[in-house]
Amino acid sequence: MASPDHPSAAVGAAIVKPRFAGVVLVCRECEKRSSGPSKLKAKDLQKELKRSLAPLPVRLRIVQTGCLGMCPKKRIAVVAMAPGKPLCAAELRRADEVQAVVAALQELPSS
């Protein structure tokens, strides 16, 4: 139980340990823009990321999000945050470019 001077006690928030070690954010707004990619869809990219990142030693949560503020032309913005790695941002035009993101997240420490 949180002590009275703990920050979560004032708000009543329950702090829990997540079942994943990092997060990969896929912008779903990129495909909706007129200057967005014509063939790549955020959902397809999310599925390819999930498949490609499955062998990593830690579990990463892949989620679609609102605008990340990168707004690349003809691409979808992706941001990855994982333990022991710097923030990784990418602009993907095709699903086969996912391997660049996977390479940046390789050799993650086991959790």
Backbone hydrogen bonds, N-H to C=O, Kabsch-Sander energy under -0.5 kcal/mol:
donor,donor_aa,acceptor,acceptor_aa,energy
6,H,3,S,-2.1
9,A,6,H,-1.3
10,A,6,H,-0.8
11,V,7,P,-0.8
12,G,8,S,-2.0
13,A,8,S,-1.1
15,I,13,A,-0.7
16,V,14,A,-0.6
21,A,59,R,-3.1
22,G,59,R,-1.1
23,V,81,M,-2.3
24,V,61,R,-2.9
25,L,79,V,-3.6
26,V,63,V,-2.7
27,C,25,L,-0.5
27,C,77,A,-2.5
28,R,65,T,-2.7
29,E,65,T,-0.5
32,K,29,E,-0.8
33,R,29,E,-1.0
33,R,30,C,-0.6
36,G,33,R,-1.6
45,L,41,K,-2.3
46,Q,42,A,-2.6
47,K,43,K,-2.1
48,E,44,D,-2.2
49,L,45,L,-2.5
50,K,46,Q,-2.3
51,R,47,K,-2.3
52,S,48,E,-2.5
53,L,49,L,-2.6
54,A,50,K,-0.8
56,L,53,L,-1.5
61,R,22,G,-2.7
62,I,60,L,-0.5
63,V,24,V,-2.6
63,V,61,R,-0.6
65,T,26,V,-2.5
74,K,35,S,-3.8
75,R,72,P,-1.1
76,I,92,L,-2.8
78,V,90,A,-2.7
79,V,25,L,-2.2
80,A,88,C,-3.3
81,M,23,V,-3.1
85,K,82,A,-1.6
88,C,80,A,-2.5
89,A,87,L,-0.5
90,A,78,V,-3.1
92,L,76,I,-2.8
92,L,90,A,-0.5
97,E,94,R,-1.6
98,V,95,A,-1.5
99,Q,96,D,-0.8
100,A,97,E,-1.5
101,V,97,E,-0.6
101,V,98,V,-0.8
102,V,98,V,-2.2
103,A,99,Q,-2.5
104,A,100,A,-1.5
105,L,101,V,-1.1
105,L,102,V,-0.6
106,Q,103,A,-0.8
111,S,57,P,-0.5
